[in-house]
């Protein structure tokens, strides 16, 4: 019987039975450099006139690219030296943990909403850098479905694989506090210095903790899905397209 904690790098993979090696600083460096390069490439497309394609197309491209960039970063990190996906927490989990992740996502959604309202009330700063996602979701039925797929499925998978599977997992070697808070800080910073940063940190903390405790990245993906799904659902039920 395995008595190792979920965040113990010696915990065997439930599929292969092998003991994975936790990712480290080389994986963090390569993964973050790769995702940064992907983000810069999107900026180059922007300079070449991508926004001229219209707010809906632009919003969809940015939503899709968020997930693609995360997967690019993860793939680059995974190619450094580790071959077992279990080392990154990509392993089977239980429905119980997926339900816990979903519930954690709701908690994070409420907490980040309250935090954002408090910051806005105190500072008056309410500029939303994610306005293009509202534009995309409000572009009709097809655009709404694509926004859900890109923003609420592809992006959570890509970003969780990188920021929890690589960064948080690597930092957990220094203990739960460094792993959870440090990984969440990196995740938040990659959302930019804006009103989204504290909200991203809250989501990151909840996602990192359920991953640490479950030993799998999939409950963290559930946390992320719940939070990203809130935006297109808001547009669907309130018609809040173009909110910025």
C-alpha positions in Angstrom: 0.0 0.0 0.0 1.3 3.4 -0.9 1.3 5.8 2.1 2.9 8.8 0.2 1.0 12.1 0.2 -0.6 13.3 -3.1 2.2 16.0 -3.3 5.0 13.5 -2.7 7.1 13.0 -5.8 7.5 9.4 -4.9 3.8 8.7 -5.2 3.4 6.0 -7.9 1.4 6.6 -11.1 -1.9 4.7 -10.7 -1.8 3.6 -14.3 1.8 2.4 -14.8 2.8 1.9 -11.1 6.0 3.8 -11.9 7.3 6.5 -9.5 7.5 9.7 -11.5 10.1 12.4 -11.0 8.8 15.8 -10.1 9.6 18.5 -12.6 12.1 21.2 -11.5 13.6 24.5 -12.5 14.6 23.5 -16.0 10.9 22.6 -16.8 9.7 25.8 -15.2 12.1 27.9 -17.2 11.5 26.2 -20.6 7.7 26.1 -20.1 7.4 29.8 -19.1 9.7 30.9 -21.9 7.7 28.9 -24.4 4.3 30.3 -23.2 5.8 33.8 -23.3 6.9 33.3 -26.9 3.4 32.2 -27.8 2.0 35.3 -26.2 4.5 37.5 -28.0 3.5 35.8 -31.3 -0.1 36.7 -30.6 1.0 40.3 -30.1 2.8 40.2 -33.5 -0.5 39.0 -35.1 -2.2 42.0 -33.4 0.3 44.4 -34.9 -0.3 42.9 -38.3 -4.0 43.8 -38.1 -5.7 40.9 -36.4 -8.1 43.2 -34.5 -9.2 44.6 -37.9 -10.9 41.3 -38.5 -13.6 42.4 -36.1 -14.2 42.1 -32.3 -15.8 38.7 -32.5 -13.1 37.1 -34.5 -10.4 38.8 -32.5 -12.0 37.6 -29.2 -12.2 34.0 -30.5 -8.6 34.0 -31.6 -7.4 35.3 -28.3 -9.6 32.8 -26.4 -8.2 29.9 -28.4 -4.6 31.2 -28.2 -4.8 31.2 -24.4 -5.2 27.5 -24.4 -2.8 26.9 -27.2 -0.1 28.9 -25.5 -0.5 26.9 -22.3 -0.2 23.6 -24.2 2.9 24.9 -26.0 4.5 25.8 -22.7 3.6 22.4 -21.2 4.8 20.5 -24.3 8.1 22.3 -24.2 8.5 21.7 -20.5 7.6 18.0 -20.8 10.2 17.6 -23.6 13.1 18.7 -21.3 13.8 15.4 -19.6 10.6 13.8 -18.1 8.6 11.2 -20.1 6.0 10.2 -17.5 2.8 12.3 -17.6 2.2 11.3 -14.0 5.1 13.5 -13.0 3.0 16.5 -14.0 -0.1 15.2 -12.2 -1.7 14.1 -15.5 -3.3 10.9 -14.1 -6.7 9.4 -13.5 -8.7 10.7 -10.6 -12.0 9.9 -9.0 -15.5 11.4 -9.6 -15.4 12.5 -5.9 -12.3 14.7 -6.6 -13.9 16.1 -9.8 -16.9 17.1 -7.7 -14.6 18.6 -5.1 -12.9 20.5 -7.9 -16.2 21.7 -9.3 -17.3 22.9 -5.8 -13.9 24.6 -5.3 -14.5 26.4 -8.6 -17.7 27.8 -7.3 -16.0 28.9 -4.1 -13.2 30.5 -6.1 -15.8 32.2 -8.4 -17.6 33.8 -5.5 -14.4 34.8 -3.7 -12.8 36.4 -6.7 -16.0 38.2 -7.5 -16.2 39.7 -4.0 -12.5 40.6 -4.2 -12.8 42.3 -7.5 -15.8 44.3 -6.3 -13.9 45.3 -3.2 -10.9 46.5 -5.2 -13.1 48.3 -7.6 -14.9 50.1 -4.8 -11.7 51.1 -3.1 -9.7 52.2 -6.1 -12.3 53.0 -8.8 -10.3 50.9 -11.2 -12.7 48.8 -13.2 -11.1 48.5 -16.7 -11.5 44.9 -17.8 -8.8 43.5 -20.1 -11.0 40.5 -21.0 -13.6 42.6 -22.8 -12.8 40.9 -26.1 -14.1 37.6 -24.6 -17.5 39.3 -24.0 -17.5 40.5 -27.6 -16.7 37.0 -28.8 -19.4 35.4 -26.7 -22.0 38.0 -27.8 -21.3 37.4 -31.5 -24.2 34.9 -32.1 -24.8 31.2 -31.3 -21.8 29.8 -33.2 -19.4 32.4 -31.6 -20.9 31.6 -28.2 -20.3 27.9 -28.6 -16.7 28.5 -29.9 -16.1 30.8 -26.9 -17.2 28.1 -24.5 -14.9 25.5 -26.2 -11.9 27.8 -26.4 -12.3 29.7 -23.1 -13.9 27.1 -20.9 -12.3 23.9 -22.2 -9.1 24.5 -24.1 -7.8 27.3 -21.9 -8.3 25.5 -18.6 -6.6 22.4 -19.9 -3.7 24.3 -21.4 -3.1 26.6 -18.5 -3.6 24.0 -15.8 -1.2 21.6 -17.5 1.5 24.3 -17.5 0.9 26.3 -14.3 -0.2 23.5 -12.0 1.2 20.5 -13.8 4.7 22.1 -14.3 5.1 25.2 -12.1 3.2 24.2 -9.0 4.3 20.6 -9.1 8.0 21.8 -9.3 7.6 24.3 -6.5 5.9 21.8 -4.2 9.4 20.3 -3.6 9.8 23.3 -1.2 6.6 22.6 0.7 2.9 23.2 0.2 3.0 26.9 1.0 5.7 27.7 -1.6 4.1 25.3 -4.1 0.5 26.6 -3.8 1.2 30.3 -3.3 4.3 30.5 -5.5 2.6 28.7 -8.4 -0.5 30.8 -8.1 1.5 34.0 -8.1 3.2 33.0 -11.3 -0.2 32.1 -12.8 -1.6 35.5 -11.8 1.3 37.5 -13.1 0.9 35.9 -16.5 -2.6 37.4 -16.6 -1.0 40.9 -16.5 -0.9 43.7 -13.9 -4.6 44.6 -14.0 -7.9 43.9 -12.2 -7.7 40.3 -13.3 -4.5 39.6 -11.4 -6.0 39.1 -7.8 -8.9 37.1 -9.3 -6.4 34.8 -11.1 -4.5 34.4 -7.9 -7.6 33.2 -6.0 -8.5 30.7 -8.7 -4.8 29.5 -8.8 -4.7 28.9 -5.0 -7.9 26.8 -5.1 -6.8 24.9 -8.2 -3.3 24.3 -6.8 -4.7 23.0 -3.5 -7.1 20.5 -5.0 -4.3 19.3 -7.3 -1.9 18.9 -4.4 -4.4 17.0 -2.3 -5.8 14.8 -5.1 -2.5 14.2 -6.8 -4.1 14.9 -10.2 -4.4 18.0 -12.4 -7.9 17.2 -13.5 -9.7 18.5 -10.4 -7.7 21.7 -10.9 -9.0 21.8 -14.5 -12.6 21.5 -13.1 -11.9 24.6 -10.9 -10.7 26.5 -13.9 -13.6 25.4 -16.1 -16.2 26.6 -13.6 -14.6 30.1 -13.5 -14.1 30.5 -17.2 -17.6 29.2 -18.0 -19.1 32.0 -16.0 -18.2 34.6 -18.6 -20.0 33.0 -21.6 -23.0 32.1 -19.4 -23.2 35.7 -18.2 -23.4 36.8 -21.8 -25.9 34.1 -22.7 -28.3 35.0 -19.8 -27.8 38.8 -19.5 -26.7 39.8 -23.0 -23.6 41.5 -21.4 -21.6 41.5 -24.7 -19.0 44.1 -24.9 -18.7 44.6 -21.2 -15.3 46.1 -20.5 
